[in-house]
Amino acid sequence: MTMQRGRFAGQDRDAVYRAIADRRDVRRGFLADPLPNELLNRLLAAAHSAPSVGLMQPTRFVVIRDLTVRQAVHAAFLEANEQALASYTGERRDQYSSLKLEGILEAPQNLCILSDPHSARGHKLGRQTMPETAIYSTVCAIQNLWLAARVEGVGVGWVSILHPARLREILHIPAAVIPVAYLCLGYVENFGSEPELERFGWERRVPLQSVVYYDCYRDAHAEEQEP
Ligand SMILES: Cc1cc2nc3c(=O)[nH]c(=O)nc-3n(C[C@H](O)[C@H](O)[C@H](O)COP(=O)(O)O)c2cc1C
């Protein structure tokens, strides 16, 4: 059999799939040691090398180590989380209030990832029909960082329970730039073998075959959609 050109050899290939399978959203168990600059730069470089529409590279990074800044973001989280809790009733509400949904103060560094969708870079290639692809490009960068962090033993937790307007105030983000992700980052002792939300009974993963269609979309689960 001829070797396919460009294909990774066995162990290298397995390592990529393992990083994908073993990546977790981490909200607890962060160690106090800050990440060395070299390591943080490797993670940022992984993010920065992500694909981007028209090669516009719209992603911007704010590294946050200052405790007072993290405390301000944490206060914003508590406020938003209180509002989120109020939208649930009964058992769901009890369950929601028992979840740990951020590690802003425990993780020694936080990272706000932004997108500058009006950057002239890329000369609008691909964005004339789909302007939102600038933000999609930033999401690709986030995923690269998340996977690179996993292989470095660094936990990453994404916190979206924040009003973007509060983040803008705290981090001085101009109106034209979009806050896409607020991440908590740090060394962790171990990674869970399954998503925490699954472990605590909030939601379960669906099997791949239930979301793959061939030749056209067939919405077999339309009745399950939220209004
Ligand atoms: C866009 C996005 C926003 C998220 N926001 C939060 C959040 O605010 N709080 C939280 O605890 N987890 C958050 N998560 C993590 C998800 O809950 C997690 O990815 C999912 O439960 C699957 O678990 P896993 O990442 O460990 O596989 C977010 C994930 C994504 C992709």
The ligand as an SDF file (V2000), in Angstrom:
LIG
                    3D

 31 33  0  0  0  0  0  0  0  0999 V2000
  -19.3760   29.4760   23.3320 C   0  0  0  0  0  0  0  0  0  0  0  0
  -19.2300   28.7440   24.6360 C   0  0  0  0  0  0  0  0  0  0  0  0
  -19.6220   29.3610   25.8100 C   0  0  0  0  0  0  0  0  0  0  0  0
  -19.5250   28.6890   27.0340 C   0  0  0  0  0  0  0  0  0  0  0  0
  -19.8730   29.3220   28.2010 N   0  0  0  0  0  0  0  0  0  0  0  0
  -19.7080   28.6860   29.3780 C   0  0  0  0  0  0  0  0  0  0  0  0
  -19.9780   29.3430   30.6140 C   0  0  0  0  0  0  0  0  0  0  0  0
  -20.3600   30.5140   30.6780 O   0  0  0  0  0  0  0  0  0  0  0  0
  -19.7980   28.6610   31.7570 N   0  0  0  0  0  0  0  0  0  0  0  0
  -19.3720   27.3550   31.7530 C   0  0  0  0  0  0  0  0  0  0  0  0
  -19.2220   26.7790   32.8440 O   0  0  0  0  0  0  0  0  0  0  0  0
  -19.0960   26.7070   30.6000 N   0  0  0  0  0  0  0  0  0  0  0  0
  -19.2380   27.3520   29.4280 C   0  0  0  0  0  0  0  0  0  0  0  0
  -18.9180   26.7000   28.2540 N   0  0  0  0  0  0  0  0  0  0  0  0
  -18.4000   25.3170   28.3070 C   0  0  0  0  0  0  0  0  0  0  0  0
  -19.4540   24.2940   27.9040 C   0  0  0  0  0  0  0  0  0  0  0  0
  -20.3810   24.1320   28.9450 O   0  0  0  0  0  0  0  0  0  0  0  0
  -18.7420   22.9730   27.5860 C   0  0  0  0  0  0  0  0  0  0  0  0
  -17.9220   23.1790   26.4740 O   0  0  0  0  0  0  0  0  0  0  0  0
  -19.6960   21.8330   27.3040 C   0  0  0  0  0  0  0  0  0  0  0  0
  -20.4670   21.5510   28.4330 O   0  0  0  0  0  0  0  0  0  0  0  0
  -18.9540   20.5670   26.8920 C   0  0  0  0  0  0  0  0  0  0  0  0
  -17.9750   20.2370   27.8550 O   0  0  0  0  0  0  0  0  0  0  0  0
  -16.4470   20.0740   27.4670 P   0  0  0  0  0  0  0  0  0  0  0  0
  -15.9930   21.3880   26.8660 O   0  0  0  0  0  0  0  0  0  0  0  0
  -15.7380   19.7720   28.7560 O   0  0  0  0  0  0  0  0  0  0  0  0
  -16.3560   18.9800   26.4740 O   0  0  0  0  0  0  0  0  0  0  0  0
  -19.0150   27.3630   27.0500 C   0  0  0  0  0  0  0  0  0  0  0  0
  -18.6190   26.7560   25.8560 C   0  0  0  0  0  0  0  0  0  0  0  0
  -18.7170   27.4330   24.6600 C   0  0  0  0  0  0  0  0  0  0  0  0
  -18.2660   26.7610   23.3960 C   0  0  0  0  0  0  0  0  0  0  0  0
  1  2  1  0
  2  3  1  0
  2 30  2  0
  3  4  2  0
  4  5  1  0
  4 28  1  0
  5  6  2  0
  6  7  1  0
  6 13  1  0
  7  8  2  0
  7  9  1  0
  9 10  1  0
 10 11  2  0
 10 12  1  0
 12 13  2  0
 13 14  1  0
 14 15  1  0
 14 28  1  0
 15 16  1  0
 16 17  1  0
 16 18  1  0
 18 19  1  0
 18 20  1  0
 20 21  1  0
 20 22  1  0
 22 23  1  0
 23 24  1  0
 24 25  2  0
 24 26  1  0
 24 27  1  0
 28 29  2  0
 29 30  1  0
 30 31  1  0
M  END
$$$$
